[in-house]
Amino acid sequence: MERTVVRCAEGHVFTAASFPMQKAERLGPGRLIRCPRCARLRSVVPVVLEKH
């Protein structure tokens, strides 16, 4: 299973084992996932990684 790097609404960056409905563009980029730093359900968006 591929892990996705995400950022929560508080600015914490972490990886998520599953990012529900990642291909569903019409729903927008945000999803609700539990942030391990906040310990709360937060809106998260995927982080765009730069390749050098």
PDB file as gemmi writes it, atoms N, CA and C in Angstrom:
CRYST1    1.000    1.000    1.000  90.00  90.00  90.00 P 1                      
ATOM      1  N   MET A   1       0.847  -1.182   0.000  1.00  0.00           N  
ATOM      2  CA  MET A   1       0.000   0.000   0.000  1.00  0.00           C  
ATOM      3  C   MET A   1       0.890   1.242   0.000  1.00  0.00           C  
ATOM      4  N   GLU A   2       0.563   2.152  -0.863  1.00  0.00           N  
ATOM      5  CA  GLU A   2       1.346   3.376  -0.986  1.00  0.00           C  
ATOM      6  C   GLU A   2       0.965   4.370   0.102  1.00  0.00           C  
ATOM      7  N   ARG A   3       1.977   5.010   0.687  1.00  0.00           N  
ATOM      8  CA  ARG A   3       1.724   6.025   1.704  1.00  0.00           C  
ATOM      9  C   ARG A   3       1.730   7.398   1.032  1.00  0.00           C  
ATOM     10  N   THR A   4       0.858   8.277   1.508  1.00  0.00           N  
ATOM     11  CA  THR A   4       0.723   9.617   0.943  1.00  0.00           C  
ATOM     12  C   THR A   4       1.157  10.640   1.983  1.00  0.00           C  
ATOM     13  N   VAL A   5       1.990  11.596   1.596  1.00  0.00           N  
ATOM     14  CA  VAL A   5       2.400  12.682   2.490  1.00  0.00           C  
ATOM     15  C   VAL A   5       1.298  13.727   2.462  1.00  0.00           C  
ATOM     16  N   VAL A   6       0.791  14.085   3.658  1.00  0.00           N  
ATOM     17  CA  VAL A   6      -0.321  15.032   3.759  1.00  0.00           C  
ATOM     18  C   VAL A   6      -0.016  16.111   4.797  1.00  0.00           C  
ATOM     19  N   ARG A   7      -0.760  17.224   4.724  1.00  0.00           N  
ATOM     20  CA  ARG A   7      -0.632  18.326   5.689  1.00  0.00           C  
ATOM     21  C   ARG A   7      -2.008  18.593   6.273  1.00  0.00           C  
ATOM     22  N   CYS A   8      -2.098  18.664   7.608  1.00  0.00           N  
ATOM     23  CA  CYS A   8      -3.393  18.923   8.249  1.00  0.00           C  
ATOM     24  C   CYS A   8      -3.665  20.422   8.301  1.00  0.00           C  
ATOM     25  N   ALA A   9      -4.855  20.787   8.738  1.00  0.00           N  
ATOM     26  CA  ALA A   9      -5.270  22.192   8.800  1.00  0.00           C  
ATOM     27  C   ALA A   9      -4.412  23.004   9.775  1.00  0.00           C  
ATOM     28  N   GLU A  10      -3.765  22.331  10.738  1.00  0.00           N  
ATOM     29  CA  GLU A  10      -2.894  23.010  11.697  1.00  0.00           C  
ATOM     30  C   GLU A  10      -1.464  23.161  11.175  1.00  0.00           C  
ATOM     31  N   GLY A  11      -1.171  22.559  10.005  1.00  0.00           N  
ATOM     32  CA  GLY A  11       0.153  22.684   9.407  1.00  0.00           C  
ATOM     33  C   GLY A  11       1.081  21.514   9.659  1.00  0.00           C  
ATOM     34  N   HIS A  12       0.626  20.478  10.380  1.00  0.00           N  
ATOM     35  CA  HIS A  12       1.459  19.311  10.641  1.00  0.00           C  
ATOM     36  C   HIS A  12       1.561  18.445   9.389  1.00  0.00           C  
ATOM     37  N   VAL A  13       2.761  17.987   9.069  1.00  0.00           N  
ATOM     38  CA  VAL A  13       2.993  17.136   7.899  1.00  0.00           C  
ATOM     39  C   VAL A  13       3.257  15.720   8.388  1.00  0.00           C  
ATOM     40  N   PHE A  14       2.567  14.749   7.793  1.00  0.00           N  
ATOM     41  CA  PHE A  14       2.729  13.340   8.165  1.00  0.00           C  
ATOM     42  C   PHE A  14       2.321  12.475   6.994  1.00  0.00           C  
ATOM     43  N   THR A  15       2.528  11.166   7.113  1.00  0.00           N  
ATOM     44  CA  THR A  15       2.125  10.251   6.046  1.00  0.00           C  
ATOM     45  C   THR A  15       0.867   9.513   6.465  1.00  0.00           C  
ATOM     46  N   ALA A  16       0.051   9.212   5.494  1.00  0.00           N  
ATOM     47  CA  ALA A  16      -1.184   8.463   5.723  1.00  0.00           C  
ATOM     48  C   ALA A  16      -1.132   7.203   4.864  1.00  0.00           C  
ATOM     49  N   ALA A  17      -1.430   6.056   5.485  1.00  0.00           N  
ATOM     50  CA  ALA A  17      -1.416   4.788   4.752  1.00  0.00           C  
ATOM     51  C   ALA A  17      -2.514   4.764   3.706  1.00  0.00           C  
ATOM     52  N   SER A  18      -3.626   5.382   4.021  1.00  0.00           N  
ATOM     53  CA  SER A  18      -4.714   5.437   3.041  1.00  0.00           C  
ATOM     54  C   SER A  18      -5.201   6.874   2.948  1.00  0.00           C  
ATOM     55  N   PHE A  19      -5.412   7.305   1.738  1.00  0.00           N  
ATOM     56  CA  PHE A  19      -5.957   8.643   1.501  1.00  0.00           C  
ATOM     57  C   PHE A  19      -7.224   8.421   0.706  1.00  0.00           C  
ATOM     58  N   PRO A  20      -8.391   8.377   1.378  1.00  0.00           N  
ATOM     59  CA  PRO A  20      -9.641   7.959   0.742  1.00  0.00           C  
ATOM     60  C   PRO A  20     -10.006   8.751  -0.508  1.00  0.00           C  
ATOM     61  N   MET A  21     -10.413   8.028  -1.521  1.00  0.00           N  
ATOM     62  CA  MET A  21     -10.903   8.610  -2.780  1.00  0.00           C  
ATOM     63  C   MET A  21      -9.944   9.648  -3.346  1.00  0.00           C  
ATOM     64  N   GLN A  22      -8.662   9.307  -3.406  1.00  0.00           N  
ATOM     65  CA  GLN A  22      -7.635  10.232  -3.883  1.00  0.00           C  
ATOM     66  C   GLN A  22      -7.867  10.639  -5.330  1.00  0.00           C  
ATOM     67  N   LYS A  23      -8.476   9.774  -6.114  1.00  0.00           N  
ATOM     68  CA  LYS A  23      -8.702  10.063  -7.528  1.00  0.00           C  
ATOM     69  C   LYS A  23      -9.978  10.874  -7.779  1.00  0.00           C  
ATOM     70  N   ALA A  24     -10.786  11.108  -6.762  1.00  0.00           N  
ATOM     71  CA  ALA A  24     -12.056  11.822  -6.933  1.00  0.00           C  
ATOM     72  C   ALA A  24     -11.808  13.328  -6.968  1.00  0.00           C  
ATOM     73  N   GLU A  25     -11.434  13.845  -8.116  1.00  0.00           N  
ATOM     74  CA  GLU A  25     -11.104  15.267  -8.275  1.00  0.00           C  
ATOM     75  C   GLU A  25     -12.292  16.180  -7.996  1.00  0.00           C  
ATOM     76  N   ARG A  26     -13.496  15.752  -8.304  1.00  0.00           N  
ATOM     77  CA  ARG A  26     -14.657  16.631  -8.161  1.00  0.00           C  
ATOM     78  C   ARG A  26     -14.987  16.945  -6.705  1.00  0.00           C  
ATOM     79  N   LEU A  27     -14.464  16.139  -5.769  1.00  0.00           N  
ATOM     80  CA  LEU A  27     -14.711  16.382  -4.348  1.00  0.00           C  
ATOM     81  C   LEU A  27     -13.716  17.366  -3.746  1.00  0.00           C  
ATOM     82  N   GLY A  28     -12.697  17.746  -4.522  1.00  0.00           N  
ATOM     83  CA  GLY A  28     -11.664  18.638  -4.013  1.00  0.00           C  
ATOM     84  C   GLY A  28     -10.538  17.848  -3.377  1.00  0.00           C  
ATOM     85  N   PRO A  29      -9.451  18.520  -3.004  1.00  0.00           N  
ATOM     86  CA  PRO A  29      -8.277  17.808  -2.505  1.00  0.00           C  
ATOM     87  C   PRO A  29      -8.355  17.389  -1.038  1.00  0.00           C  
ATOM     88  N   GLY A  30      -9.206  18.021  -0.233  1.00  0.00           N  
ATOM     89  CA  GLY A  30      -9.234  17.765   1.206  1.00  0.00           C  
ATOM     90  C   GLY A  30      -9.984  16.512   1.606  1.00  0.00           C  
ATOM     91  N   ARG A  31      -9.506  15.856   2.661  1.00  0.00           N  
ATOM     92  CA  ARG A  31     -10.162  14.684   3.243  1.00  0.00           C  
ATOM     93  C   ARG A  31     -10.055  14.789   4.758  1.00  0.00           C  
ATOM     94  N   LEU A  32     -10.896  14.074   5.479  1.00  0.00           N  
ATOM     95  CA  LEU A  32     -10.822  14.045   6.938  1.00  0.00           C  
ATOM     96  C   LEU A  32     -10.038  12.814   7.381  1.00  0.00           C  
ATOM     97  N   ILE A  33      -8.910  13.054   8.051  1.00  0.00           N  
ATOM     98  CA  ILE A  33      -8.054  11.989   8.574  1.00  0.00           C  
ATOM     99  C   ILE A  33      -7.598  12.417   9.963  1.00  0.00           C  
ATOM    100  N   ARG A  34      -7.371  11.449  10.857  1.00  0.00           N  
ATOM    101  CA  ARG A  34      -6.892  11.752  12.205  1.00  0.00           C  
ATOM    102  C   ARG A  34      -5.420  12.133  12.148  1.00  0.00           C  
ATOM    103  N   CYS A  35      -5.110  13.332  12.629  1.00  0.00           N  
ATOM    104  CA  CYS A  35      -3.730  13.815  12.673  1.00  0.00           C  
ATOM    105  C   CYS A  35      -3.038  13.228  13.903  1.00  0.00           C  
ATOM    106  N   PRO A  36      -1.872  12.589  13.745  1.00  0.00           N  
ATOM    107  CA  PRO A  36      -1.178  12.018  14.901  1.00  0.00           C  
ATOM    108  C   PRO A  36      -0.610  13.076  15.847  1.00  0.00           C  
ATOM    109  N   ARG A  37      -0.349  14.280  15.370  1.00  0.00           N  
ATOM    110  CA  ARG A  37       0.184  15.347  16.221  1.00  0.00           C  
ATOM    111  C   ARG A  37      -0.919  16.017  17.030  1.00  0.00           C  
ATOM    112  N   CYS A  38      -2.063  16.329  16.393  1.00  0.00           N  
ATOM    113  CA  CYS A  38      -3.185  16.996  17.066  1.00  0.00           C  
ATOM    114  C   CYS A  38      -4.043  15.997  17.839  1.00  0.00           C  
ATOM    115  N   ALA A  39      -4.010  14.738  17.402  1.00  0.00           N  
ATOM    116  CA  ALA A  39      -4.864  13.674  17.946  1.00  0.00           C  
ATOM    117  C   ALA A  39      -6.341  13.994  17.733  1.00  0.00           C  
ATOM    118  N   ARG A  40      -6.632  14.682  16.629  1.00  0.00           N  
ATOM    119  CA  ARG A  40      -8.015  15.022  16.280  1.00  0.00           C  
ATOM    120  C   ARG A  40      -8.251  14.766  14.808  1.00  0.00           C  
ATOM    121  N   LEU A  41      -9.517  14.636  14.458  1.00  0.00           N  
ATOM    122  CA  LEU A  41      -9.898  14.474  13.066  1.00  0.00           C  
ATOM    123  C   LEU A  41      -9.758  15.832  12.387  1.00  0.00           C  
ATOM    124  N   ARG A  42      -8.891  15.913  11.389  1.00  0.00           N  
ATOM    125  CA  ARG A  42      -8.607  17.186  10.721  1.00  0.00           C  
ATOM    126  C   ARG A  42      -8.776  17.052   9.217  1.00  0.00           C  
ATOM    127  N   SER A  43      -9.017  18.168   8.583  1.00  0.00           N  
ATOM    128  CA  SER A  43      -9.030  18.218   7.126  1.00  0.00           C  
ATOM    129  C   SER A  43      -7.575  18.204   6.668  1.00  0.00           C  
ATOM    130  N   VAL A  44      -7.231  17.297   5.761  1.00  0.00           N  
ATOM    131  CA  VAL A  44      -5.862  17.202   5.264  1.00  0.00           C  
ATOM    132  C   VAL A  44      -5.851  17.296   3.742  1.00  0.00           C  
ATOM    133  N   VAL A  45      -4.730  17.767   3.212  1.00  0.00           N  
ATOM    134  CA  VAL A  45      -4.523  17.835   1.764  1.00  0.00           C  
ATOM    135  C   VAL A  45      -3.175  17.191   1.458  1.00  0.00           C  
ATOM    136  N   PRO A  46      -3.040  16.578   0.278  1.00  0.00           N  
ATOM    137  CA  PRO A  46      -1.750  15.980  -0.085  1.00  0.00           C  
ATOM    138  C   PRO A  46      -0.681  17.049  -0.298  1.00  0.00           C  
ATOM    139  N   VAL A  47       0.552  16.718   0.067  1.00  0.00           N  
ATOM    140  CA  VAL A  47       1.689  17.615  -0.116  1.00  0.00           C  
ATOM    141  C   VAL A  47       2.341  17.265  -1.447  1.00  0.00           C  
ATOM    142  N   VAL A  48       2.622  18.282  -2.255  1.00  0.00           N  
ATOM    143  CA  VAL A  48       3.298  18.065  -3.535  1.00  0.00           C  
ATOM    144  C   VAL A  48       4.795  17.995  -3.258  1.00  0.00           C  
ATOM    145  N   LEU A  49       5.404  16.851  -3.581  1.00  0.00           N  
ATOM    146  CA  LEU A  49       6.835  16.664  -3.353  1.00  0.00           C  
ATOM    147  C   LEU A  49       7.613  17.094  -4.586  1.00  0.00           C  
ATOM    148  N   GLU A  50       8.706  17.821  -4.359  1.00  0.00           N  
ATOM    149  CA  GLU A  50       9.563  18.255  -5.462  1.00  0.00           C  
ATOM    150  C   GLU A  50      10.612  17.193  -5.726  1.00  0.00           C  
ATOM    151  N   LYS A  51      10.885  16.944  -7.002  1.00  0.00           N  
ATOM    152  CA  LYS A  51      11.946  16.004  -7.377  1.00  0.00           C  
ATOM    153  C   LYS A  51      13.107  16.798  -7.944  1.00  0.00           C  
ATOM    154  N   HIS A  52      14.292  16.551  -7.388  1.00  0.00           N  
ATOM    155  CA  HIS A  52      15.495  17.278  -7.843  1.00  0.00           C  
ATOM    156  C   HIS A  52      16.277  16.417  -8.785  1.00  0.00           C  
TER     157      HIS A  52                                                      
END                                                                             
